[in-house]
Amino acid sequence: MKELELEGRLAELERSRMERIAREWLEVEKSRPEFFRGGVLKTRERSASLASSSTRAIDRMDKLSSGGHAIIDYKTGGNITPRRWDPPRPDEPQLTLYAVAAKEEVTVVAFAKVRPGEMRFMGYSRDDNAIPKVQRAKAWQPLLRDWKAESRTARSVVRGGRGGRRSEEGPHHLPLLAASRRSAACYQKDQRPDRRGIRRVKDGRRPGKPRST
């Protein structure tokens, strides 16, 4: 358990806990209809904060035997509900941004709740029984159109703010803008060179170690 800096008995306990969680989650996966695991996906996302496109990894995309693809985001918290994606003005719009930006045909957007005793998928889908516990949307295509409209509105709010104009819609779209900014910021951080490493090469110091006088 080097990643968690655990050793000895603590490492054994944590390893056992993670194995129990993995076994419990695999039982959830086994209940699904046939699918093809796509691994970690990189998709293009229009950034509302930068008015441009950026590449950002999402947790998972599966190709479904029922047709289309499922965008899946792992969650370990207790207070999770797909209703926070509902328009107008979704409260947690990050997955909705991925859904409307993906080149693949997206037919499921879901959380994977990985929490002992509460393991399950939850979200919205185009088809019945695409993934267990994921409910069929009342109208899938209109839902996608609403998410696209929310994304366009958020970008227009940002552009208006840059031009010195205020918009009455601005405060309502803060969650969408925040999600876009977080995605762009994470991507930029991932791509930023390790300046501490560069400094170490230049002057022989270890990162974070003060220069001797």
N, C-alpha and C positions, 0 to 999 in steps of 0.2 A: 504494500500500500504506500509506495513512495510518493505518489501524487498527493496523498493526504498527510504525509509526514507522520504515519503511524507505524509503530513497531511492536513486536512481541504480542502479548495477549490482546491489546487493543486492536492490533491489526487483524488478528484472528477473528475477533468478534465482528469487526466491520466487514470482513470478507464473508463471514457466514450470513450477516444481514443482507448484504448485496446479492448473495446467491439465492436467498429466499425470495427477495423481490424479483429477481430475474425469472425464477421458476414460476412465480405467480403470474408475471406478465406474459410469459410464453403460453400459459393456458388461455389467456385472452386472445393471443395471436392465432392459436390453433382453432379457435371457434369461427374464424373468418372464412368466407368463400376464397377460392383460389385467387392469388394475387402475385405480382412480381415486384420484388423489392428493388426500388430504384436507388437506394442509398441516399447520401446527402446531396441535395440538389442546389445548384447555383442558378438563380433566375434573375432576369433583369427587372428592376423595380424603379418606377419613376419616382424620384425623390421630390416631395412637395417643398422641402426646405431649400433644395439646391436648383430646382427647376431643371433637372437633368436626369440621366439614368445612371444607376450604380448597380454593381453586382453584390449580392448578399446571400450567404448560405442560409437555407432553412433546414429544419431538422430532417425532413424525410418526404419523399414523394413515391407513391406506389402506383404501378399500373394495374388496373382492376380488370378482372375477367368480365365484369358487367359492362365495361366500356369506360373510357376516360381514365383520369388519374385522380388520386387522393393526395392532397397536401395535409401533412400531419405535423403537429407541434407537440412535443413532450412537455407535460406539466406535472409538478409534484405537489402543488398547493391544494388546499381544500376548497376554496371558493372559486370554482371554475364553472362557467356557463356559456354556451354559444349565443345566448340571447344578447350578450354584450357586443355581438357583431351586427345586431339588427339595425337597419336604417329606420328613420334618418339619424345621422350623426352617431355612428357606432362608437362605443366606449373603448373597445380594444381592437383597432382596425388593422393590426399588422398582417394577420393572415389574409384578410380581405384584399390588401394591397398585393400580396403574392398571387392570390387567385386570379385577379384581373390582369396581372402583368405577365403571367406564365405563357410561354409559347404553346405548351401542351394544353389539351382540352381538360380542364379541371371539372370533375363531377362530384367531388367530395372535399369539404373543408372540415377538419376535425382536430380536436385536442385528444392526445393520448394521456389519460390521467394515470400516472404511475405512482400510486400511493397505496401502501399496504392496507388490504381490506376494502379498498375502493377502486380497484383496477377496472378500467373501462375506456372505451372510446366515447366521445360525445361531439356532436356537430351537426352539420347539414349536408344533405346529399341530393343528387338529382333523381336517383333511383331507390326503390325499396330494397332493403337488405344488402346494400352495397358493403356496409361494415356494421356488425352488430352494435346496437344501442345508438347508432347515428340516425337521426330522424330525417325522413324525406321532407325537403322544403316544399312549402305549399306551391311555390312557383319559382323554379330554379333560374331560368333565364332572366325574368324580371329582377330577381335578387342580385344576379351578377351585374345587370344594368344599373341598379341602384348603387352598388359598390363602386362602379366606374364613375358614376355621377358624383359620388362623395369625394372620390380622389381628384376629379377635375376641379370641383369647387374648392378643395383645400389648396390646390396649386394656384388657383386664381386669387385666393385670399392672400397667399404669400406674395404673389407678384404685385397685388394692389398695395400691400404694406410697404414693399420696397419703393413703390412710387410715391409714398407719402399719403396714400388714401386709406381711409378707414372703412371697414366693411362690417355691416351688422351681423354677417354670418361668422365672422372671425372667432369670437369666443366659443361658439358651439362646435367648431371644428378643431379645437385645441388638442383633443386626444389623437385625431388623425395626423395633425401636424407633428405632434410629439413622437408618434410611432415612426414617421418618415425620418425625422431628425435622428432618432436613436439608430435606425438602420444605417443611415448615411454615416453617422459618427463611428459606429462599430466597424464599418467597412474601411473608413479612412484610418482608423487606429490599426486595423490588421495590416494595411498596406504601408504604414509609416515605417521608415528604417529605424533600427535600434540605435539612436543617437548615443546612448551610453556605451554601446559596443564600439562605435566609431571613436568616441573619446578615449576609450581604453586603449585602442590600437595606436592612437596618436601620441598619447603621453605616458603610456605604460601603467596607468592607474586602473584599479578595479572599479566597476560602476558603483557609485555611491560613496566611495572612499575619498575623504578630503585630501587636497593637495598638501603635502608636507612643506613646512616653511623653515 
